[in-house]
């Protein structure tokens, strides 16, 4: 990992994440207070990385943007923002307008809240989030938008409603499978009879988001994404929270249901009944694969490369559900030490007993080097225990590594340039089956 | 003094008086000529677009053996994710090798914004040189260094002796110019200042006289064919085919060219632009500094424009007769081949939206196919396009609208609701508005598809025929989703946010 640059960063800046997040909220309109190119930069990024999903109701180059220029750099951009908000309300149809900022207005010291609050006083549904690109990556931008909603949009002091939960931790467009993954996790919670507020699925609405304070528990399916927001939520609404890994596959879903059930004090017999029913169905569906699984020898060594959510979730799925051997797990996010420790804890005691080597490395070109450190390269000896048969699960950047290893490959983590994803889900029990299908299909593609 | 003697090239609003906020009509623009370039206004409502950084990276990411080092906040340049597919496919069709581009970011953070990012940049250059061993490192500045005052030229000058790669400072501070076509100038500027020096003296031995003569003969009929990424290999091949049938050798430049080979451009007999909007800054420099004359008039999109383009080139070399024979044969063959598509096209109304020259040349092509042009949206306007407006005005059946807008789909949505065209051709990222209105759409630029020369006409016709034969995707969209504009907006005058009395940008 370089200390001086990031190679082919697998995320945008916080503004990019914020824009994607706002466009994924129901009937929400982002208003960028930024230079003109920021919107196009994000549209092109999603084009290349978000598995062919760009835009939405008001995204891509449709987003209102103040397009600040030298004039604003010299004289300040607040008046330009005021004009832009005013005209956006006239031209664009939305139920919530969220001003998000880029580097330029922030560095020149524009105070967006002095402008936004003028509109709020008149009753316009406008809030703001300070998301300048130098503040962090797109995952943090997601967090900042959630924080803005919590501060300025959610109703305060609502009584808690039993059985209501909020679900966070999947970042729209940065997880190309965001729609499906949220719905898969939502479905798990619904199996327990819970009412779920997941903010970004077609089942959500701004009305339900406004009442998110009613939830008796926040469920965050990420050790990193949304953690800032959930802390703020606890402070402001007194709601406890639990953090779980992205529940991909049968083992993770089983744990997910148990932990949520415990946190809510649900009757454990009921939770266990749900688990055993779902597992029964899962294995009933998996069963007919068994002949070919053996005949074709479908067990693989694997390298997993992914963001903070996928690196650990995919590793666990491969080791515990599929019985593969993920010997190297590379997390490509820039993380704090405590975040790294949390992720390490997720793959420390896998139920299969298999142990991976977890490294934190932002630069994809260095993965081969890490693999050489955990798996002795061939010295040209006659009998060599090769890293084969192998599989590479990662982003589309890992195609080069897969080619070098002579291994098949599946793009799951951003950027996913070579797949079209709409609402495919890898979460939950059924998500595990989808992932198994995709992995094994890649192995037998030439058959 | 040449612009190339300065560290930073001029922006196009200064150099060319280019504008982006203007509403007019085809005849109005044909008559006005340069006069309309003086009153560019500002919109009071704007939508996001791109900045010069994006097209600049499209070129830089394609250069083999080059590393792009972005000096800005983390997000600048993430557009490379989509450009990377062009890099991969472009490499594959040219050399049979698929390779990802290499782009890096110094990812300036809050601390750097306060204390400056120059030392971080210095270390990043040194490490990138060691890790990737590239021929060149393009040091690309985004907005942040432009405001906090980091001097990328100073850093490059200081670090150059410590690294083996040639350092190319490229200025892409997005807030400084609203004309993103300045992108081509900033890249050409970096090339002109850093990569055109002759390395070593050529001292041929007496026995090599014959090969020296052969080389000279070859150079005397070698032309630079400029491509800044708006044509793919398939289009290059078509233009190469036409130029080679005139007996010319072709040096395609700069996309997918090795930085060490750029020097070849200085020895050619002629520079040929495939789009004046792209190349004027550099072909002018090649003439001024290396006596390489240039042609910068027509874009070889459409039958007539391709023939005009070829005639101009042939005239420089005295190959007129050959050219006329070639043109006659090509046109006859093409026109016969187009017959099967014409009945479906005849009289259908089309709206065209793209970079100015591309939009105008494509509009002309569509007229040649039998479509009726009912509106044009050009991303900006400058004086290079005057002749194109005249060509279109001469054939226009009515005085249709021309919207000069750096994207701004809200104006387009309003126009399309009024004009109700049967077909829409738009730039990448520019078709969604028309698509959601249920209009059949086709992308006007994609490096995997053929557009240029005679073959481009045929291939585009073939694709449009396919689109028009089943536009169900768009029709279904329109029946089930809506654009985010209020009903009142569709009732308003489409150009009501163009405030010509607004502040001039350089006030």
HADDOCK unambig.tbl for C-alpha pairs under 7 A between the chains (distance, minus, plus):
assign (segid A and resid 4 and name CA) (segid B and resid 106 and name CA) 6.12 0.50 0.50
assign (segid A and resid 4 and name CA) (segid B and resid 120 and name CA) 6.02 0.50 0.50
assign (segid A and resid 4 and name CA) (segid B and resid 123 and name CA) 6.19 0.50 0.50
assign (segid A and resid 4 and name CA) (segid B and resid 124 and name CA) 4.85 0.50 0.50
assign (segid A and resid 5 and name CA) (segid B and resid 104 and name CA) 6.14 0.50 0.50
assign (segid A and resid 5 and name CA) (segid B and resid 105 and name CA) 5.23 0.50 0.50
assign (segid A and resid 5 and name CA) (segid B and resid 106 and name CA) 4.44 0.50 0.50
assign (segid A and resid 5 and name CA) (segid B and resid 107 and name CA) 6.66 0.50 0.50
assign (segid A and resid 5 and name CA) (segid B and resid 124 and name CA) 5.84 0.50 0.50
assign (segid A and resid 6 and name CA) (segid B and resid 104 and name CA) 5.49 0.50 0.50
assign (segid A and resid 6 and name CA) (segid B and resid 105 and name CA) 5.30 0.50 0.50
assign (segid A and resid 6 and name CA) (segid B and resid 106 and name CA) 6.57 0.50 0.50
assign (segid A and resid 7 and name CA) (segid B and resid 103 and name CA) 6.20 0.50 0.50
assign (segid A and resid 7 and name CA) (segid B and resid 104 and name CA) 4.47 0.50 0.50
assign (segid A and resid 7 and name CA) (segid B and resid 105 and name CA) 6.65 0.50 0.50
assign (segid A and resid 8 and name CA) (segid B and resid 102 and name CA) 6.80 0.50 0.50
assign (segid A and resid 8 and name CA) (segid B and resid 103 and name CA) 5.40 0.50 0.50
assign (segid A and resid 8 and name CA) (segid B and resid 104 and name CA) 5.60 0.50 0.50
assign (segid A and resid 12 and name CA) (segid B and resid 74 and name CA) 6.72 0.50 0.50
assign (segid A and resid 12 and name CA) (segid B and resid 75 and name CA) 4.45 0.50 0.50
assign (segid A and resid 12 and name CA) (segid B and resid 78 and name CA) 6.10 0.50 0.50
assign (segid A and resid 13 and name CA) (segid B and resid 74 and name CA) 5.34 0.50 0.50
assign (segid A and resid 13 and name CA) (segid B and resid 75 and name CA) 4.03 0.50 0.50
assign (segid A and resid 35 and name CA) (segid B and resid 174 and name CA) 6.60 0.50 0.50
assign (segid A and resid 35 and name CA) (segid B and resid 175 and name CA) 5.54 0.50 0.50
assign (segid A and resid 36 and name CA) (segid B and resid 48 and name CA) 5.36 0.50 0.50
assign (segid A and resid 36 and name CA) (segid B and resid 49 and name CA) 5.41 0.50 0.50
assign (segid A and resid 36 and name CA) (segid B and resid 50 and name CA) 5.83 0.50 0.50
assign (segid A and resid 36 and name CA) (segid B and resid 51 and name CA) 6.03 0.50 0.50
assign (segid A and resid 37 and name CA) (segid B and resid 48 and name CA) 6.77 0.50 0.50
assign (segid A and resid 37 and name CA) (segid B and resid 49 and name CA) 5.44 0.50 0.50
assign (segid A and resid 37 and name CA) (segid B and resid 50 and name CA) 3.66 0.50 0.50
assign (segid A and resid 37 and name CA) (segid B and resid 51 and name CA) 4.00 0.50 0.50
assign (segid A and resid 37 and name CA) (segid B and resid 174 and name CA) 6.52 0.50 0.50
assign (segid A and resid 38 and name CA) (segid B and resid 50 and name CA) 6.69 0.50 0.50
assign (segid A and resid 39 and name CA) (segid B and resid 48 and name CA) 5.02 0.50 0.50
assign (segid A and resid 39 and name CA) (segid B and resid 49 and name CA) 5.89 0.50 0.50
assign (segid A and resid 39 and name CA) (segid B and resid 50 and name CA) 6.66 0.50 0.50
assign (segid A and resid 40 and name CA) (segid B and resid 48 and name CA) 6.64 0.50 0.50
assign (segid A and resid 40 and name CA) (segid B and resid 49 and name CA) 5.09 0.50 0.50
assign (segid A and resid 40 and name CA) (segid B and resid 50 and name CA) 4.45 0.50 0.50
assign (segid A and resid 41 and name CA) (segid B and resid 50 and name CA) 6.55 0.50 0.50
assign (segid A and resid 41 and name CA) (segid B and resid 54 and name CA) 6.95 0.50 0.50
assign (segid A and resid 41 and name CA) (segid B and resid 77 and name CA) 6.93 0.50 0.50
assign (segid A and resid 41 and name CA) (segid B and resid 78 and name CA) 6.53 0.50 0.50
assign (segid A and resid 41 and name CA) (segid B and resid 79 and name CA) 4.90 0.50 0.50
assign (segid A and resid 42 and name CA) (segid B and resid 79 and name CA) 6.61 0.50 0.50
assign (segid A and resid 44 and name CA) (segid B and resid 79 and name CA) 4.73 0.50 0.50
assign (segid A and resid 44 and name CA) (segid B and resid 82 and name CA) 5.59 0.50 0.50
assign (segid A and resid 45 and name CA) (segid B and resid 78 and name CA) 5.50 0.50 0.50
assign (segid A and resid 45 and name CA) (segid B and resid 79 and name CA) 4.45 0.50 0.50
assign (segid A and resid 45 and name CA) (segid B and resid 80 and name CA) 6.88 0.50 0.50
assign (segid A and resid 45 and name CA) (segid B and resid 81 and name CA) 5.32 0.50 0.50
assign (segid A and resid 45 and name CA) (segid B and resid 82 and name CA) 5.88 0.50 0.50
assign (segid A and resid 47 and name CA) (segid B and resid 82 and name CA) 5.64 0.50 0.50
assign (segid A and resid 48 and name CA) (segid B and resid 81 and name CA) 4.59 0.50 0.50
assign (segid A and resid 48 and name CA) (segid B and resid 82 and name CA) 3.63 0.50 0.50
assign (segid A and resid 49 and name CA) (segid B and resid 81 and name CA) 6.03 0.50 0.50
assign (segid A and resid 57 and name CA) (segid B and resid 483 and name CA) 6.81 0.50 0.50
assign (segid A and resid 57 and name CA) (segid B and resid 484 and name CA) 6.39 0.50 0.50
assign (segid A and resid 58 and name CA) (segid B and resid 484 and name CA) 6.09 0.50 0.50
assign (segid A and resid 61 and name CA) (segid B and resid 47 and name CA) 6.53 0.50 0.50
assign (segid A and resid 61 and name CA) (segid B and resid 48 and name CA) 5.31 0.50 0.50
assign (segid A and resid 61 and name CA) (segid B and resid 49 and name CA) 5.67 0.50 0.50
assign (segid A and resid 62 and name CA) (segid B and resid 47 and name CA) 5.88 0.50 0.50
assign (segid A and resid 62 and name CA) (segid B and resid 48 and name CA) 6.75 0.50 0.50
assign (segid A and resid 62 and name CA) (segid B and resid 409 and name CA) 6.28 0.50 0.50
assign (segid A and resid 63 and name CA) (segid B and resid 47 and name CA) 5.41 0.50 0.50
assign (segid A and resid 63 and name CA) (segid B and resid 48 and name CA) 5.77 0.50 0.50
assign (segid A and resid 64 and name CA) (segid B and resid 46 and name CA) 5.94 0.50 0.50
assign (segid A and resid 64 and name CA) (segid B and resid 47 and name CA) 4.15 0.50 0.50
assign (segid A and resid 64 and name CA) (segid B and resid 48 and name CA) 5.96 0.50 0.50
assign (segid A and resid 65 and name CA) (segid B and resid 46 and name CA) 5.79 0.50 0.50
assign (segid A and resid 65 and name CA) (segid B and resid 47 and name CA) 4.81 0.50 0.50
assign (segid A and resid 65 and name CA) (segid B and resid 48 and name CA) 4.80 0.50 0.50
assign (segid A and resid 66 and name CA) (segid B and resid 46 and name CA) 6.18 0.50 0.50
assign (segid A and resid 67 and name CA) (segid B and resid 48 and name CA) 6.61 0.50 0.50
assign (segid A and resid 68 and name CA) (segid B and resid 175 and name CA) 6.38 0.50 0.50
assign (segid A and resid 69 and name CA) (segid B and resid 175 and name CA) 4.49 0.50 0.50
assign (segid A and resid 69 and name CA) (segid B and resid 176 and name CA) 6.03 0.50 0.50
assign (segid A and resid 70 and name CA) (segid B and resid 175 and name CA) 5.86 0.50 0.50
assign (segid A and resid 70 and name CA) (segid B and resid 176 and name CA) 5.47 0.50 0.50
assign (segid A and resid 71 and name CA) (segid B and resid 505 and name CA) 6.45 0.50 0.50
assign (segid A and resid 71 and name CA) (segid B and resid 506 and name CA) 6.97 0.50 0.50
assign (segid A and resid 83 and name CA) (segid B and resid 44 and name CA) 6.48 0.50 0.50
assign (segid A and resid 84 and name CA) (segid B and resid 44 and name CA) 6.52 0.50 0.50
assign (segid A and resid 84 and name CA) (segid B and resid 45 and name CA) 5.44 0.50 0.50
assign (segid A and resid 87 and name CA) (segid B and resid 45 and name CA) 5.66 0.50 0.50
assign (segid A and resid 88 and name CA) (segid B and resid 45 and name CA) 6.73 0.50 0.50
assign (segid A and resid 91 and name CA) (segid B and resid 485 and name CA) 5.70 0.50 0.50
assign (segid A and resid 91 and name CA) (segid B and resid 486 and name CA) 5.63 0.50 0.50
assign (segid A and resid 91 and name CA) (segid B and resid 489 and name CA) 5.61 0.50 0.50
assign (segid A and resid 92 and name CA) (segid B and resid 484 and name CA) 5.62 0.50 0.50
assign (segid A and resid 92 and name CA) (segid B and resid 485 and name CA) 4.55 0.50 0.50
assign (segid A and resid 92 and name CA) (segid B and resid 486 and name CA) 5.57 0.50 0.50
assign (segid A and resid 93 and name CA) (segid B and resid 484 and name CA) 5.36 0.50 0.50
assign (segid A and resid 93 and name CA) (segid B and resid 485 and name CA) 5.37 0.50 0.50
assign (segid A and resid 93 and name CA) (segid B and resid 486 and name CA) 5.08 0.50 0.50
assign (segid A and resid 103 and name CA) (segid B and resid 144 and name CA) 6.80 0.50 0.50
assign (segid A and resid 104 and name CA) (segid B and resid 143 and name CA) 6.89 0.50 0.50
assign (segid A and resid 104 and name CA) (segid B and resid 144 and name CA) 6.95 0.50 0.50
assign (segid A and resid 133 and name CA) (segid B and resid 73 and name CA) 5.74 0.50 0.50
assign (segid A and resid 133 and name CA) (segid B and resid 74 and name CA) 6.54 0.50 0.50
assign (segid A and resid 133 and name CA) (segid B and resid 75 and name CA) 6.31 0.50 0.50
assign (segid A and resid 134 and name CA) (segid B and resid 73 and name CA) 4.89 0.50 0.50
assign (segid A and resid 134 and name CA) (segid B and resid 74 and name CA) 6.44 0.50 0.50
assign (segid A and resid 134 and name CA) (segid B and resid 108 and name CA) 5.92 0.50 0.50
assign (segid A and resid 134 and name CA) (segid B and resid 109 and name CA) 4.53 0.50 0.50
assign (segid A and resid 134 and name CA) (segid B and resid 110 and name CA) 5.87 0.50 0.50
assign (segid A and resid 135 and name CA) (segid B and resid 109 and name CA) 6.11 0.50 0.50
assign (segid A and resid 135 and name CA) (segid B and resid 110 and name CA) 6.18 0.50 0.50
assign (segid A and resid 137 and name CA) (segid B and resid 74 and name CA) 6.94 0.50 0.50
